[in-house]
Amino acid sequence: MARQSKSEPIDYAKAHDLAHGLLERAACPDGLPFVLLKDTDKKGLRLRITKAKGKHWQFETRLRNGKLFTRALGEWPTVSIGDARAEAHRLRGLTERGIDPREIEQKEQAQRDAVKAAEAAQAVAAVLEASTVGEVWTAYLVDRRPFWGERHYADHVTMAKAGGSVIQRGAKLLPDGTKPKTLPGPVYPLMALPLRDLTTEKIEAWATEQAKTRPTQARLCWRCLKAFLNWCAEHPQYSRLLTTANPAKTKRAREVLGRPAVKDDSLQREQLSAWFTAVRQLQNPVIAAYLQIMLLTGARPGEVLTLKWEDVNTQWKGITIRDKVEGERVIPLTPYVSHLLASLPRRNEWVFSSTRALAMDDKNAHRRDRRHTAKGKEAPAGDVAQASATGHLTVPRGAHSCACATAGIDSLTLHGLRRSFASLTEWLEVPTGVVAQIQGHKPSATAEKHYKRRPLDLLRVHHERIEAWVLEQAGIEFKTDQPKGLHVVSAA
């Protein structure tokens, strides 16, 4: 075929022997959105020329099933004439054999995706294979935090801490003149181990070592470690790294850590007078009220500390307590407890509020209180108060220890006050289910679980009787202005 003259207009209706010069001269005529410059050498190959002077290669043919197949091959001159013809030749060969190039490409892409997925899985498996106990412990805490209370979560964080922080308050200097540092958490020695290396033997060795210095903490950490490994066993990515279903479930570890001693500290009836006298003499009225309310409600220390004013219903005489078992429970607002609450300052949302931003160490508070007592002085109110940045008191163990020392009562813990409430009710033969419901214990019998539902007023009958008896034994005279029961009045 004779080469077309450069001055001659291009006839786009017929095919041409495509050359560089021809492609350069090709332009879209006025009034058309685009034109196609077809190739005589490779059937189906053409250059699409748009009004905006864009020039792109295309290949177009019909498959055996009659469907039109079109494929963009790239922009000219980035894709040369030779490359475009080579690709058109390949596509023509496939379509003439009845093969849809798109199906081949889909299969090839699927294979590439499969290879990438396998490589990614291998990379993830390699990372998991090298995962340490500390890394998985962090993932465990993130996963379980929505189901835990703040205290439970904080305990898990503390038991895995590295320690090493300088103790700023309440600690004696070391012989070299430096301040002591915090100890690592009991579980910390296991954090650097790969999870796959956390064997029964290593846990038993850890339990043996921890039992020498802090068996009580070690028992708690061991129980938490078992729960952690149960969680790992439920997740396929971690379960395959465990040597057994739960390496922490071992008889030797249980024997080494021993059983916790049964605590029996509680107030006796004859000690009530001395205890109330000492507590009511504390210089901080918030702590004094807190300790008395703990004894008269039988609530847990943390439940009382985190009471908010919105939880106290003076209209219907009830207190809503955040319960770790049921979520929350409502107990009666008895007269003397109501009197104590009414005497407290309303500094913020917390009932047992504090204006101090930092907590003082219990031992330091106790030491300073004894020093003032020995000099015949009253201890300053701030010395026995403990507070936190949250705006409410932290657990005032130091103040309670001082009061117990003054009353001549040994080894009475704050939880012992809760135990005292339950024990003292035996003198009045109050139904066990009533005491359990007030204290927030789980029902222990079928009837209690499924049949008995005591309203607040019924609990109040028993609770007010308990409070009146305790105050009587303590020698506290307290009268309420509210009449009880029905009274006969004379008609005018």
LINGI-V582097 format. One record per backbone hydrogen bond with DSSP energy under -1.0 kcal/mol. CO is the residue of the C=O (numbers start at 1). NH is the residue of the N-H. If there is no record, write none. Layout:
CO/NH + CO/NH
//
This chain:
16/18 + 16/40 + 19/23 + 20/24 + 21/25 + 22/26 + 29/32 + 33/51 + 35/49 + 37/47 + 38/16 + 42/45 + 44/60 + 45/39 + 46/58 + 47/37 + 48/56 + 49/35 + 50/53 + 54/50 + 55/76 + 56/48 + 57/73 + 58/46 + 59/71 + 61/69 + 63/66 + 67/63 + 69/61 + 71/59 + 74/57 + 75/79 + 80/84 + 81/85 + 82/86 + 83/87 + 84/88 + 85/89 + 86/90 + 87/91 + 88/92 + 89/93 + 90/94 + 91/95 + 92/96 + 94/99 + 95/98 + 100/103 + 100/104 + 101/105 + 102/106 + 103/107 + 104/108 + 105/109 + 106/110 + 107/111 + 108/112 + 109/113 + 110/114 + 111/115 + 112/116 + 113/117 + 114/118 + 115/119 + 116/120 + 117/121 + 118/122 + 119/123 + 120/124 + 121/125 + 122/126 + 123/127 + 124/128 + 125/129 + 126/130 + 128/131 + 131/195 + 132/136 + 133/137 + 134/138 + 135/139 + 136/140 + 137/141 + 138/142 + 139/143 + 140/144 + 141/145 + 144/147 + 145/148 + 149/153 + 150/154 + 151/155 + 152/156 + 153/157 + 154/158 + 155/159 + 158/161 + 159/187 + 161/185 + 165/182 + 174/177 + 178/174 + 180/167 + 182/164 + 185/188 + 187/190 + 188/191 + 190/193 + 191/134 + 193/133 + 194/197 + 195/198 + 197/199 + 199/203 + 200/204 + 201/205 + 202/206 + 203/207 + 204/208 + 205/209 + 206/210 + 207/211 + 210/214 + 214/218 + 215/219 + 216/220 + 217/221 + 218/222 + 219/223 + 220/224 + 221/225 + 222/226 + 223/227 + 224/228 + 225/229 + 226/230 + 227/231 + 228/232 + 229/233 + 232/235 + 235/238 + 235/239 + 236/240 + 238/241 + 239/242 + 246/249 + 248/250 + 250/254 + 251/255 + 252/256 + 253/257 + 254/258 + 268/271 + 269/272 + 271/275 + 272/276 + 273/277 + 274/278 + 275/279 + 276/280 + 279/282 + 284/288 + 285/289 + 286/290 + 287/291 + 288/292 + 289/293 + 290/294 + 291/295 + 292/296 + 293/297 + 294/298 + 300/304 + 301/305 + 302/306 + 304/307 + 307/351 + 308/311 + 309/312 + 311/320 + 313/318 + 317/333 + 318/313 + 319/331 + 321/329 + 323/327 + 329/321 + 331/319 + 332/334 + 334/338 + 335/339 + 336/340 + 337/341 + 338/342 + 341/344 + 345/347 + 349/309 + 351/353 + 352/393 + 361/365 + 362/366 + 363/367 + 364/368 + 365/369 + 366/370 + 367/371 + 368/372 + 369/373 + 370/374 + 371/375 + 372/377 + 373/376 + 380/383 + 388/391 + 391/354 + 395/397 + 396/400 + 397/401 + 398/402 + 399/403 + 400/404 + 401/405 + 402/406 + 403/407 + 404/409 + 414/417 + 415/419 + 416/420 + 417/421 + 418/422 + 419/423 + 420/424 + 421/425 + 423/426 + 424/427 + 425/430 + 431/435 + 432/436 + 433/437 + 434/438 + 435/439 + 436/440 + 436/441 + 445/449 + 446/450 + 447/451 + 447/452 + 455/459 + 456/460 + 457/461 + 458/462 + 459/463 + 460/464 + 462/466 + 463/467 + 464/468 + 465/469 + 466/470 + 467/471 + 468/472 + 469/473 + 470/474 + 471/476
//
